[in-house]
Amino acid sequence: MSRLVSVPDWGASGSLYQQVEVAEPGDPGYPAPELPEGDPWAPAVNAAIREIEAEAADSPVPYTLTAGAEALLEAEPEPEAEP
């Protein structure tokens, strides 16, 4: 699941902030590249990227399977190699 980060919104939406997704382990686009320091979103997005990287480094696996997913993997036999 990606992490949502609030960043400034200078568009016509009328809102001061908008949500940006930052990829976490198991998501397409992970690891996310940091934004250049001149980018106005860089402080918030880069902080989230660093936080995600630190959490992933502390975890023995980048993500865990739910009990249902584990049961499915155990129930399905691996295909046999053809000679």
Secondary structure by P-SEA (a helix, b strand, c coil): cbbbbbbbbcccccccbbbbbbbcccccccccccccccccaaaaaaaaaaaaaaaaaaccccccccaaaaaaaaacccccccc
